[in-house]
Amino acid sequence: MPKMKTKSGAKKRFRVRPGGTVKRGQAFKRHILTKKSTKTKRHLRGPTAVHETNMGHVAQMLPGFGI
């Protein structure tokens, strides 16, 4: 049997944590930052977890990662 291929876009964007949750980057912080408040930009810093309702889609894109 051939190996299952991982979506190359997904492997660049997600990391699986040891507990089984998936880490992702925040959206809405790349450009058009002048109209966003300082508080909004501060809360967009750092990684966050993928929501449990989207975990099925992420698991399909990352086979073999133990999700």
PQR file with spaces between the fields and no chain letter, atoms N, CA, C, O and H, PARSE charges and radii, in Angstrom:
ATOM       1  N    MET     1       0.838   -1.189    0.000 -0.4000 1.5000
ATOM       2  CA   MET     1       0.000    0.000    0.000 -0.0000 2.0000
ATOM       3  C    MET     1       0.883    1.251    0.000  0.5500 1.7000
ATOM       4  O    MET     1       1.904    1.293    0.686 -0.5500 1.4000
ATOM       5  N    PRO     2       0.491    2.258   -0.761 -0.5600 1.5000
ATOM       6  CA   PRO     2       1.249    3.507   -0.718  0.2800 2.0000
ATOM       7  C    PRO     2       0.986    4.259    0.584  0.5500 1.7000
ATOM       8  O    PRO     2      -0.039    4.072    1.238 -0.5500 1.4000
ATOM       9  N    LYS     3       1.928    5.099    0.932 -0.4000 1.5000
ATOM      10  CA   LYS     3       1.781    5.889    2.148 -0.0000 2.0000
ATOM      11  C    LYS     3       0.760    7.000    1.945  0.5500 1.7000
ATOM      12  O    LYS     3       0.584    7.498    0.832 -0.5500 1.4000
ATOM      13  H    LYS     3       2.762    5.251    0.400  0.4000 1.0000
ATOM      14  N    MET     4       0.083    7.389    3.036 -0.4000 1.5000
ATOM      15  CA   MET     4      -0.841    8.525    2.987 -0.0000 2.0000
ATOM      16  C    MET     4      -0.014    9.799    2.970  0.5500 1.7000
ATOM      17  O    MET     4       0.955    9.927    3.719 -0.5500 1.4000
ATOM      18  H    MET     4       0.226    6.985    3.940  0.4000 1.0000
ATOM      19  N    LYS     5      -0.391   10.732    2.126 -0.4000 1.5000
ATOM      20  CA   LYS     5       0.354   11.979    2.035 -0.0000 2.0000
ATOM      21  C    LYS     5      -0.273   13.038    2.925  0.5500 1.7000
ATOM      22  O    LYS     5      -1.495   13.142    3.031 -0.5500 1.4000
ATOM      23  H    LYS     5      -1.178   10.628    1.517  0.4000 1.0000
ATOM      24  N    THR     6       0.585   13.818    3.559 -0.4000 1.5000
ATOM      25  CA   THR     6       0.154   14.941    4.365 -0.0000 2.0000
ATOM      26  C    THR     6      -0.030   16.146    3.461  0.5500 1.7000
ATOM      27  O    THR     6       0.749   16.358    2.532 -0.5500 1.4000
ATOM      28  H    THR     6       1.577   13.733    3.473  0.4000 1.0000
ATOM      29  N    LYS     7      -1.075   16.945    3.737 -0.4000 1.5000
ATOM      30  CA   LYS     7      -1.250   18.202    2.999 -0.0000 2.0000
ATOM      31  C    LYS     7      -0.100   19.125    3.356  0.5500 1.7000
ATOM      32  O    LYS     7       0.111   19.432    4.529 -0.5500 1.4000
ATOM      33  H    LYS     7      -1.708   16.773    4.491  0.4000 1.0000
ATOM      34  N    SER     8       0.651   19.573    2.347 -0.4000 1.5000
ATOM      35  CA   SER     8       1.860   20.339    2.633 -0.0000 2.0000
ATOM      36  C    SER     8       1.542   21.698    3.229  0.5500 1.7000
ATOM      37  O    SER     8       2.348   22.238    3.987 -0.5500 1.4000
ATOM      38  H    SER     8       0.479   19.323    1.394  0.4000 1.0000
ATOM      39  N    GLY     9       0.385   22.264    2.905 -0.4000 1.5000
ATOM      40  CA   GLY     9       0.002   23.531    3.521 -0.0000 2.0000
ATOM      41  C    GLY     9      -0.318   23.367    4.994  0.5500 1.7000
ATOM      42  O    GLY     9      -0.046   24.258    5.799 -0.5500 1.4000
ATOM      43  H    GLY     9      -0.269   21.825    2.290  0.4000 1.0000
ATOM      44  N    ALA    10      -0.902   22.215    5.349 -0.4000 1.5000
ATOM      45  CA   ALA    10      -1.273   21.966    6.739 -0.0000 2.0000
ATOM      46  C    ALA    10      -0.047   21.694    7.601  0.5500 1.7000
ATOM      47  O    ALA    10       0.004   22.110    8.759 -0.5500 1.4000
ATOM      48  H    ALA    10      -1.124   21.492    4.695  0.4000 1.0000
ATOM      49  N    LYS    11       0.936   20.999    7.044 -0.4000 1.5000
ATOM      50  CA   LYS    11       2.109   20.707    7.883 -0.0000 2.0000
ATOM      51  C    LYS    11       2.937   21.948    8.152  0.5500 1.7000
ATOM      52  O    LYS    11       3.718   21.974    9.104 -0.5500 1.4000
ATOM      53  H    LYS    11       0.894   20.661    6.104  0.4000 1.0000
ATOM      54  N    LYS    12       2.780   22.987    7.321 -0.4000 1.5000
ATOM      55  CA   LYS    12       3.461   24.253    7.591 -0.0000 2.0000
ATOM      56  C    LYS    12       2.723   25.102    8.619  0.5500 1.7000
ATOM      57  O    LYS    12       3.332   25.948    9.274 -0.5500 1.4000
ATOM      58  H    LYS    12       2.146   22.966    6.548  0.4000 1.0000
ATOM      59  N    ARG    13       1.421   24.886    8.767 -0.4000 1.5000
ATOM      60  CA   ARG    13       0.600   25.766    9.591 -0.0000 2.0000
ATOM      61  C    ARG    13       0.245   25.203   10.958  0.5500 1.7000
ATOM      62  O    ARG    13      -0.101   25.972   11.855 -0.5500 1.4000
ATOM      63  H    ARG    13       0.926   24.199    8.235  0.4000 1.0000
ATOM      64  N    PHE    14       0.317   23.898   11.149 -0.4000 1.5000
ATOM      65  CA   PHE    14      -0.127   23.276   12.394 -0.0000 2.0000
ATOM      66  C    PHE    14       0.997   22.464   13.019  0.5500 1.7000
ATOM      67  O    PHE    14       1.835   21.896   12.318 -0.5500 1.4000
ATOM      68  H    PHE    14       0.598   23.274   10.420  0.4000 1.0000
ATOM      69  N    ARG    15       1.003   22.418   14.354 -0.4000 1.5000
ATOM      70  CA   ARG    15       1.905   21.546   15.108 -0.0000 2.0000
ATOM      71  C    ARG    15       1.057   20.799   16.126  0.5500 1.7000
ATOM      72  O    ARG    15       0.202   21.392   16.784 -0.5500 1.4000
ATOM      73  H    ARG    15       0.322   22.880   14.922  0.4000 1.0000
ATOM      74  N    VAL    16       1.292   19.498   16.256 -0.4000 1.5000
ATOM      75  CA   VAL    16       0.543   18.678   17.205 -0.0000 2.0000
ATOM      76  C    VAL    16       1.281   18.695   18.532  0.5500 1.7000
ATOM      77  O    VAL    16       2.464   18.361   18.604 -0.5500 1.4000
ATOM      78  H    VAL    16       1.986   19.015   15.721  0.4000 1.0000
ATOM      79  N    ARG    17       0.575   19.083   19.575 -0.4000 1.5000
ATOM      80  CA   ARG    17       1.152   19.115   20.925 -0.0000 2.0000
ATOM      81  C    ARG    17       1.103   17.713   21.528  0.5500 1.7000
ATOM      82  O    ARG    17       0.342   16.865   21.063 -0.5500 1.4000
ATOM      83  H    ARG    17      -0.386   19.354   19.517  0.4000 1.0000
ATOM      84  N    PRO    18       1.911   17.465   22.562 -0.5600 1.5000
ATOM      85  CA   PRO    18       1.939   16.120   23.155  0.2800 2.0000
ATOM      86  C    PRO    18       0.592   15.657   23.700  0.5500 1.7000
ATOM      87  O    PRO    18       0.316   14.457   23.708 -0.5500 1.4000
ATOM      88  N    GLY    19      -0.241   16.569   24.148 -0.4000 1.5000
ATOM      89  CA   GLY    19      -1.547   16.170   24.682 -0.0000 2.0000
ATOM      90  C    GLY    19      -2.575   15.847   23.629  0.5500 1.7000
ATOM      91  O    GLY    19      -3.677   15.407   23.956 -0.5500 1.4000
ATOM      92  H    GLY    19      -0.017   17.544   24.142  0.4000 1.0000
ATOM      93  N    GLY    20      -2.236   16.060   22.350 -0.4000 1.5000
ATOM      94  CA   GLY    20      -3.172   15.763   21.280 -0.0000 2.0000
ATOM      95  C    GLY    20      -3.855   16.988   20.702  0.5500 1.7000
ATOM      96  O    GLY    20      -4.522   16.896   19.672 -0.5500 1.4000
ATOM      97  H    GLY    20      -1.341   16.419   22.085  0.4000 1.0000
ATOM      98  N    THR    21      -3.695   18.148   21.359 -0.4000 1.5000
ATOM      99  CA   THR    21      -4.264   19.365   20.780 -0.0000 2.0000
ATOM     100  C    THR    21      -3.359   19.850   19.659  0.5500 1.7000
ATOM     101  O    THR    21      -2.196   19.457   19.571 -0.5500 1.4000
ATOM     102  H    THR    21      -3.152   18.222   22.196  0.4000 1.0000
ATOM     103  N    VAL    22      -3.897   20.699   18.811 -0.4000 1.5000
ATOM     104  CA   VAL    22      -3.149   21.192   17.655 -0.0000 2.0000
ATOM     105  C    VAL    22      -2.963   22.691   17.809  0.5500 1.7000
ATOM     106  O    VAL    22      -3.912   23.428   18.076 -0.5500 1.4000
ATOM     107  H    VAL    22      -4.842   21.019   18.881  0.4000 1.0000
ATOM     108  N    LYS    23      -1.729   23.125   17.636 -0.4000 1.5000
ATOM     109  CA   LYS    23      -1.375   24.530   17.767 -0.0000 2.0000
ATOM     110  C    LYS    23      -1.443   25.197   16.404  0.5500 1.7000
ATOM     111  O    LYS    23      -1.029   24.619   15.399 -0.5500 1.4000
ATOM     112  H    LYS    23      -0.958   22.527   17.419  0.4000 1.0000
ATOM     113  N    ARG    24      -1.971   26.424   16.373 -0.4000 1.5000
ATOM     114  CA   ARG    24      -2.061   27.179   15.132 -0.0000 2.0000
ATOM     115  C    ARG    24      -1.730   28.630   15.397  0.5500 1.7000
ATOM     116  O    ARG    24      -1.763   29.089   16.539 -0.5500 1.4000
ATOM     117  H    ARG    24      -2.307   26.894   17.190  0.4000 1.0000
ATOM     118  N    GLY    25      -1.410   29.350   14.336 -0.4000 1.5000
ATOM     119  CA   GLY    25      -1.159   30.774   14.451 -0.0000 2.0000
ATOM     120  C    GLY    25      -2.448   31.559   14.406  0.5500 1.7000
ATOM     121  O    GLY    25      -3.476   31.057   13.952 -0.5500 1.4000
ATOM     122  H    GLY    25      -1.384   28.977   13.409  0.4000 1.0000
ATOM     123  N    GLN    26      -2.394   32.797   14.878 -0.4000 1.5000
ATOM     124  CA   GLN    26      -3.571   33.656   14.877 -0.0000 2.0000
ATOM     125  C    GLN    26      -3.773   34.276   13.504  0.5500 1.7000
ATOM     126  O    GLN    26      -2.812   34.561   12.790 -0.5500 1.4000
ATOM     127  H    GLN    26      -1.558   33.205   15.246  0.4000 1.0000
ATOM     128  N    ALA    27      -5.020   34.480   13.147 -0.4000 1.5000
ATOM     129  CA   ALA    27      -5.362   35.173   11.908 -0.0000 2.0000
ATOM     130  C    ALA    27      -5.544   36.659   12.184  0.5500 1.7000
ATOM     131  O    ALA    27      -5.608   37.079   13.339 -0.5500 1.4000
ATOM     132  H    ALA    27      -5.801   34.248   13.727  0.4000 1.0000
ATOM     133  N    PHE    28      -5.628   37.445   11.130 -0.4000 1.5000
ATOM     134  CA   PHE    28      -5.936   38.878   11.177 -0.0000 2.0000
ATOM     135  C    PHE    28      -4.825   39.727   11.775  0.5500 1.7000
ATOM     136  O    PHE    28      -5.110   40.779   12.347 -0.5500 1.4000
ATOM     137  H    PHE    28      -5.576   37.104   10.191  0.4000 1.0000
ATOM     138  N    LYS    29      -3.575   39.309   11.664 -0.4000 1.5000
ATOM     139  CA   LYS    29      -2.497   40.137   12.215 -0.0000 2.0000
ATOM     140  C    LYS    29      -1.391   40.404   11.207  0.5500 1.7000
ATOM     141  O    LYS    29      -0.306   40.839   11.593 -0.5500 1.4000
ATOM     142  H    LYS    29      -3.344   38.455   11.199  0.4000 1.0000
ATOM     143  N    ARG    30      -1.638   40.155    9.917 -0.4000 1.5000
ATOM     144  CA   ARG    30      -0.576   40.274    8.926 -0.0000 2.0000
ATOM     145  C    ARG    30      -0.493   41.656    8.294  0.5500 1.7000
ATOM     146  O    ARG    30       0.603   42.175    8.083 -0.5500 1.4000
ATOM     147  H    ARG    30      -2.520   39.802    9.603  0.4000 1.0000
ATOM     148  N    HIS    31      -1.638   42.257    7.992 -0.4000 1.5000
ATOM     149  CA   HIS    31      -1.614   43.557    7.310 -0.0000 2.0000
ATOM     150  C    HIS    31      -2.875   44.321    7.709  0.5500 1.7000
ATOM     151  O    HIS    31      -3.734   43.799    8.419 -0.5500 1.4000
ATOM     152  H    HIS    31      -2.528   41.835    8.164  0.4000 1.0000
ATOM     153  N    ILE    32      -2.970   45.555    7.246 -0.4000 1.5000
ATOM     154  CA   ILE    32      -4.031   46.493    7.618 -0.0000 2.0000
ATOM     155  C    ILE    32      -4.098   46.617    9.143  0.5500 1.7000
ATOM     156  O    ILE    32      -5.161   46.475    9.748 -0.5500 1.4000
ATOM     157  H    ILE    32      -2.272   45.979    6.669  0.4000 1.0000
ATOM     158  N    LEU    33      -2.953   46.882    9.740 -0.4000 1.5000
ATOM     159  CA   LEU    33      -2.877   46.962   11.192 -0.0000 2.0000
ATOM     160  C    LEU    33      -3.119   48.368   11.717  0.5500 1.7000
ATOM     161  O    LEU    33      -3.257   48.554   12.926 -0.5500 1.4000
ATOM     162  H    LEU    33      -2.090   46.998    9.249  0.4000 1.0000
ATOM     163  N    THR    34      -3.175   49.367   10.834 -0.4000 1.5000
ATOM     164  CA   THR    34      -3.316   50.744   11.312 -0.0000 2.0000
ATOM     165  C    THR    34      -4.693   51.002   11.896  0.5500 1.7000
ATOM     166  O    THR    34      -4.825   51.803   12.821 -0.5500 1.4000
ATOM     167  H    THR    34      -3.064   49.216    9.852  0.4000 1.0000
ATOM     168  N    LYS    35      -5.713   50.346   11.382 -0.4000 1.5000
ATOM     169  CA   LYS    35      -7.066   50.579   11.905 -0.0000 2.0000
ATOM     170  C    LYS    35      -7.400   49.684   13.093  0.5500 1.7000
ATOM     171  O    LYS    35      -8.459   49.842   13.700 -0.5500 1.4000
ATOM     172  H    LYS    35      -5.605   49.695   10.631  0.4000 1.0000
ATOM     173  N    LYS    36      -6.525   48.754   13.432 -0.4000 1.5000
ATOM     174  CA   LYS    36      -6.771   47.890   14.574 -0.0000 2.0000
ATOM     175  C    LYS    36      -6.175   48.523   15.826  0.5500 1.7000
ATOM     176  O    LYS    36      -5.105   49.130   15.783 -0.5500 1.4000
ATOM     177  H    LYS    36      -5.665   48.625   12.938  0.4000 1.0000
ATOM     178  N    SER    37      -6.882   48.373   16.930 -0.4000 1.5000
ATOM     179  CA   SER    37      -6.417   48.975   18.177 -0.0000 2.0000
ATOM     180  C    SER    37      -5.219   48.199   18.724  0.5500 1.7000
ATOM     181  O    SER    37      -4.964   47.056   18.343 -0.5500 1.4000
ATOM     182  H    SER    37      -7.752   47.880   16.965  0.4000 1.0000
ATOM     183  N    THR    38      -4.504   48.850   19.619 -0.4000 1.5000
ATOM     184  CA   THR    38      -3.349   48.213   20.250 -0.0000 2.0000
ATOM     185  C    THR    38      -3.773   46.987   21.048  0.5500 1.7000
ATOM     186  O    THR    38      -3.065   45.980   21.077 -0.5500 1.4000
ATOM     187  H    THR    38      -4.712   49.778   19.928  0.4000 1.0000
ATOM     188  N    LYS    39      -4.923   47.077   21.688 -0.4000 1.5000
ATOM     189  CA   LYS    39      -5.431   45.944   22.464 -0.0000 2.0000
ATOM     190  C    LYS    39      -5.724   44.752   21.558  0.5500 1.7000
ATOM     191  O    LYS    39      -5.404   43.613   21.901 -0.5500 1.4000
ATOM     192  H    LYS    39      -5.498   47.895   21.664  0.4000 1.0000
ATOM     193  N    THR    40      -6.325   45.011   20.413 -0.4000 1.5000
ATOM     194  CA   THR    40      -6.632   43.925   19.473 -0.0000 2.0000
ATOM     195  C    THR    40      -5.358   43.252   18.993  0.5500 1.7000
ATOM     196  O    THR    40      -5.273   42.025   18.954 -0.5500 1.4000
ATOM     197  H    THR    40      -6.584   45.936   20.134  0.4000 1.0000
ATOM     198  N    LYS    41      -4.358   44.067   18.624 -0.4000 1.5000
ATOM     199  CA   LYS    41      -3.101   43.492   18.130 -0.0000 2.0000
ATOM     200  C    LYS    41      -2.372   42.727   19.229  0.5500 1.7000
ATOM     201  O    LYS    41      -1.716   41.722   18.953 -0.5500 1.4000
ATOM     202  H    LYS    41      -4.428   45.064   18.656  0.4000 1.0000
ATOM     203  N    ARG    42      -2.479   43.187   20.457 -0.4000 1.5000
ATOM     204  CA   ARG    42      -1.828   42.497   21.569 -0.0000 2.0000
ATOM     205  C    ARG    42      -2.471   41.132   21.807  0.5500 1.7000
ATOM     206  O    ARG    42      -1.773   40.161   22.099 -0.5500 1.4000
ATOM     207  H    ARG    42      -3.012   44.003   20.681  0.4000 1.0000
ATOM     208  N    HIS    43      -3.788   41.053   21.685 -0.4000 1.5000
ATOM     209  CA   HIS    43      -4.475   39.781   21.899 -0.0000 2.0000
ATOM     210  C    HIS    43      -4.263   38.805   20.748  0.5500 1.7000
ATOM     211  O    HIS    43      -4.521   37.611   20.903 -0.5500 1.4000
ATOM     212  H    HIS    43      -4.356   41.842   21.448  0.4000 1.0000
ATOM     213  N    LEU    44      -3.801   39.285   19.601 -0.4000 1.5000
ATOM     214  CA   LEU    44      -3.534   38.401   18.473 -0.0000 2.0000
ATOM     215  C    LEU    44      -2.140   37.800   18.511  0.5500 1.7000
ATOM     216  O    LEU    44      -1.789   36.990   17.653 -0.5500 1.4000
ATOM     217  H    LEU    44      -3.591   40.255   19.475  0.4000 1.0000
ATOM     218  N    ARG    45      -1.338   38.191   19.505 -0.4000 1.5000
ATOM     219  CA   ARG    45       0.006   37.625   19.612 -0.0000 2.0000
ATOM     220  C    ARG    45      -0.049   36.181   20.086  0.5500 1.7000
ATOM     221  O    ARG    45      -0.980   35.766   20.776 -0.5500 1.4000
ATOM     222  H    ARG    45      -1.623   38.849   20.202  0.4000 1.0000
ATOM     223  N    GLY    46       0.963   35.435   19.701 -0.4000 1.5000
ATOM     224  CA   GLY    46       1.128   34.090   20.225 -0.0000 2.0000
ATOM     225  C    GLY    46       0.230   33.068   19.571  0.5500 1.7000
ATOM     226  O    GLY    46      -0.729   33.424   18.885 -0.5500 1.4000
ATOM     227  H    GLY    46       1.719   35.772   19.140  0.4000 1.0000
ATOM     228  N    PRO    47       0.532   31.797   19.779 -0.5600 1.5000
ATOM     229  CA   PRO    47      -0.266   30.730   19.169  0.2800 2.0000
ATOM     230  C    PRO    47      -1.531   30.454   19.964  0.5500 1.7000
ATOM     231  O    PRO    47      -1.656   30.864   21.118 -0.5500 1.4000
ATOM     232  N    THR    48      -2.451   29.767   19.345 -0.4000 1.5000
ATOM     233  CA   THR    48      -3.675   29.326   19.990 -0.0000 2.0000
ATOM     234  C    THR    48      -3.983   27.909   19.505  0.5500 1.7000
ATOM     235  O    THR    48      -3.334   27.406   18.588 -0.5500 1.4000
ATOM     236  H    THR    48      -2.350   29.434   18.408  0.4000 1.0000
ATOM     237  N    ALA    49      -4.952   27.287   20.111 -0.4000 1.5000
ATOM     238  CA   ALA    49      -5.290   25.899   19.772 -0.0000 2.0000
ATOM     239  C    ALA    49      -6.393   25.871   18.719  0.5500 1.7000
ATOM     240  O    ALA    49      -7.206   26.792   18.632 -0.5500 1.4000
ATOM     241  H    ALA    49      -5.479   27.695   20.856  0.4000 1.0000
ATOM     242  N    VAL    50      -6.410   24.820   17.935 -0.4000 1.5000
ATOM     243  CA   VAL    50      -7.482   24.603   16.969 -0.0000 2.0000
ATOM     244  C    VAL    50      -8.729   24.194   17.748  0.5500 1.7000
ATOM     245  O    VAL    50      -8.655   23.380   18.670 -0.5500 1.4000
ATOM     246  H    VAL    50      -5.750   24.073   18.006  0.4000 1.0000
ATOM     247  N    HIS    51      -9.870   24.763   17.372 -0.4000 1.5000
ATOM     248  CA   HIS    51     -11.113   24.466   18.073 -0.0000 2.0000
ATOM     249  C    HIS    51     -11.522   23.015   17.824  0.5500 1.7000
ATOM     250  O    HIS    51     -11.228   22.440   16.776 -0.5500 1.4000
ATOM     251  H    HIS    51      -9.930   25.423   16.624  0.4000 1.0000
ATOM     252  N    GLU    52     -12.204   22.441   18.807 -0.4000 1.5000
ATOM     253  CA   GLU    52     -12.554   21.015   18.729 -0.0000 2.0000
ATOM     254  C    GLU    52     -13.500   20.711   17.568  0.5500 1.7000
ATOM     255  O    GLU    52     -13.524   19.581   17.082 -0.5500 1.4000
ATOM     256  H    GLU    52     -12.443   22.908   19.659  0.4000 1.0000
ATOM     257  N    THR    53     -14.278   21.694   17.116 -0.4000 1.5000
ATOM     258  CA   THR    53     -15.178   21.451   15.986 -0.0000 2.0000
ATOM     259  C    THR    53     -14.418   21.342   14.674  0.5500 1.7000
ATOM     260  O    THR    53     -14.949   20.792   13.709 -0.5500 1.4000
ATOM     261  H    THR    53     -14.258   22.612   17.511  0.4000 1.0000
ATOM     262  N    ASN    54     -13.199   21.845   14.608 -0.4000 1.5000
ATOM     263  CA   ASN    54     -12.392   21.775   13.394 -0.0000 2.0000
ATOM     264  C    ASN    54     -11.346   20.669   13.442  0.5500 1.7000
ATOM     265  O    ASN    54     -10.601   20.489   12.479 -0.5500 1.4000
ATOM     266  H    ASN    54     -12.767   22.291   15.392  0.4000 1.0000
ATOM     267  N    MET    55     -11.277   19.930   14.535 -0.4000 1.5000
ATOM     268  CA   MET    55     -10.232   18.928   14.680 -0.0000 2.0000
ATOM     269  C    MET    55     -10.376   17.789   13.670  0.5500 1.7000
ATOM     270  O    MET    55      -9.373   17.191   13.282 -0.5500 1.4000
ATOM     271  H    MET    55     -11.883   20.076   15.317  0.4000 1.0000
ATOM     272  N    GLY    56     -11.594   17.475   13.237 -0.4000 1.5000
ATOM     273  CA   GLY    56     -11.776   16.427   12.243 -0.0000 2.0000
ATOM     274  C    GLY    56     -11.156   16.791   10.913  0.5500 1.7000
ATOM     275  O    GLY    56     -10.545   15.945   10.260 -0.5500 1.4000
ATOM     276  H    GLY    56     -12.409   17.961   13.553  0.4000 1.0000
ATOM     277  N    HIS    57     -11.307   18.048   10.502 -0.4000 1.5000
ATOM     278  CA   HIS    57     -10.716   18.498    9.248 -0.0000 2.0000
ATOM     279  C    HIS    57      -9.192   18.502    9.329  0.5500 1.7000
ATOM     280  O    HIS    57      -8.508   18.109    8.384 -0.5500 1.4000
ATOM     281  H    HIS    57     -11.804   18.735   11.032  0.4000 1.0000
ATOM     282  N    VAL    58      -8.672   18.950   10.464 -0.4000 1.5000
ATOM     283  CA   VAL    58      -7.219   18.985   10.626 -0.0000 2.0000
ATOM     284  C    VAL    58      -6.651   17.577   10.661  0.5500 1.7000
ATOM     285  O    VAL    58      -5.578   17.325   10.113 -0.5500 1.4000
ATOM     286  H    VAL    58      -9.227   19.269   11.231  0.4000 1.0000
ATOM     287  N    ALA    59      -7.362   16.659   11.300 -0.4000 1.5000
ATOM     288  CA   ALA    59      -6.894   15.269   11.364 -0.0000 2.0000
ATOM     289  C    ALA    59      -6.861   14.621    9.994  0.5500 1.7000
ATOM     290  O    ALA    59      -5.995   13.786    9.732 -0.5500 1.4000
ATOM     291  H    ALA    59      -8.234   16.863   11.744  0.4000 1.0000
ATOM     292  N    GLN    60      -7.788   14.986    9.108 -0.4000 1.5000
ATOM     293  CA   GLN    60      -7.780   14.461    7.754 -0.0000 2.0000
ATOM     294  C    GLN    60      -6.580   15.000    6.966  0.5500 1.7000
ATOM     295  O    GLN    60      -6.014   14.296    6.130 -0.5500 1.4000
ATOM     296  H    GLN    60      -8.492   15.664    9.321  0.4000 1.0000
ATOM     297  N    MET    61      -6.201   16.242    7.235 -0.4000 1.5000
ATOM     298  CA   MET    61      -5.078   16.835    6.514 -0.0000 2.0000
ATOM     299  C    MET    61      -3.736   16.343    7.034  0.5500 1.7000
ATOM     300  O    MET    61      -2.738   16.400    6.315 -0.5500 1.4000
ATOM     301  H    MET    61      -6.661   16.814    7.914  0.4000 1.0000
ATOM     302  N    LEU    62      -3.695   15.853    8.289 -0.4000 1.5000
ATOM     303  CA   LEU    62      -2.439   15.403    8.890 -0.0000 2.0000
ATOM     304  C    LEU    62      -2.554   13.934    9.288  0.5500 1.7000
ATOM     305  O    LEU    62      -2.600   13.633   10.481 -0.5500 1.4000
ATOM     306  H    LEU    62      -4.506   15.807    8.873  0.4000 1.0000
ATOM     307  N    PRO    63      -2.601   13.021    8.337 -0.5600 1.5000
ATOM     308  CA   PRO    63      -2.668   11.603    8.728  0.2800 2.0000
ATOM     309  C    PRO    63      -1.323   11.151    9.287  0.5500 1.7000
ATOM     310  O    PRO    63      -0.266   11.596    8.840 -0.5500 1.4000
ATOM     311  N    GLY    64      -1.382   10.267   10.264 -0.4000 1.5000
ATOM     312  CA   GLY    64      -0.162    9.745   10.838 -0.0000 2.0000
ATOM     313  C    GLY    64       0.451   10.605   11.921  0.5500 1.7000
ATOM     314  O    GLY    64       1.553   10.314   12.387 -0.5500 1.4000
ATOM     315  H    GLY    64      -2.241    9.906   10.628  0.4000 1.0000
ATOM     316  N    PHE    65      -0.245   11.673   12.340 -0.4000 1.5000
ATOM     317  CA   PHE    65       0.277   12.519   13.396 -0.0000 2.0000
ATOM     318  C    PHE    65      -0.336   12.174   14.743  0.5500 1.7000
ATOM     319  O    PHE    65      -0.040   12.840   15.736 -0.5500 1.4000
ATOM     320  H    PHE    65      -1.140   11.909   11.962  0.4000 1.0000
ATOM     321  N    GLY    66      -1.171   11.163   14.804 -0.4000 1.5000
ATOM     322  CA   GLY    66      -1.725   10.708   16.068 -0.0000 2.0000
ATOM     323  C    GLY    66      -2.783   11.610   16.654  0.5500 1.7000
ATOM     324  O    GLY    66      -2.898   11.730   17.874 -0.5500 1.4000
ATOM     325  H    GLY    66      -1.411   10.623   13.998  0.4000 1.0000
ATOM     326  N    ILE    67      -3.562   12.251   15.789 -0.4000 1.5000
ATOM     327  CA   ILE    67      -4.620   13.139   16.308 -0.0000 2.0000
ATOM     328  C    ILE    67      -5.868   12.319   16.546  0.5500 1.7000
ATOM     329  O    ILE    67      -6.886   12.857   16.982 -0.5500 1.4000
ATOM     330  H    ILE    67      -3.469   12.154   14.799  0.4000 1.0000
